[in-house]
Amino acid sequence: MLPGAVAPDPLERLSDAYTATVDAASGTDIRVGTTSTRVNDFVNRGPEFDEVYVFPPLLQACALVIGGPFKLSSFHARTLRAGSPTQGLHVDVDRRSADWPLLGFILMVDVFRPDNGATRFVPGSHRREDVRAGEVPDGLVRDVEDLPACGSAGSLLVFNGSTWHGHGTNASSQPRRSLQGAFIPRTGRAGTDFAARMAPTTRARLSPLAHYLLAL
């Protein structure tokens, strides 16, 4: 947990841009699931989001977990709707995949609390190999304790993608917003083809570091 990854003033602009972007999304870029609404590709959504995936401590964590050259695989918005039930624990990537190891991150656009569905993690589970990817079987879930990752808006949550995790119940009356993404080895296959989607205005404003991380 990295508190204050986004300072209050930029966070306010980011929050407003998040709402406007999600409200305007359409077509295949928006996915309405059973508990949350997801909007793809926040690389191309505006300059308010550019600093999230180049945050130095995040990239340092990538170097530690991935252990070699890496790139951004995904970067999207996810709004957990009010009243949504608990999500089952799961693992993001198969250990046999070219996309492993995976480093996940979640920017808390809103505060994450136990009552609004803060993401739950099972400490140390990234070392286990009895679940390679997907849902954790019920028989294993009964034997572990998951802990909610709570933090103030603007905090950045960084985690090993092999860690068992899932959002909690949003028992509040408000949706809970976040920006989520993942880094994978540079030889892996990105979840979003950023080069194919890249708008000329986005390409022009991005830093050389961003170009590298997006494999442009």
RAQUIDA-V520454 format. One line per field, one symbol per residue. psi: psi as a letter, one per 30 degrees, with the letter a starting at -180 (. if undefined). Layout:
psi = ???
This chain:
psi = kjkgekleeeeeeeeeeeeeeeefklbffkkjafflkkkligegflfffefeggkeeeeeeeeeeegakllkeljlkkjjkkgklkkkklkekkfflfgklkjlkjkjelkjlefghkkkkjkffffkgfjelakkkeeeefglkkkkjkllkflkkklkffkklllakjglgkljklklakklkffljkfkieeffkkeeeeefkleeeeefgh.
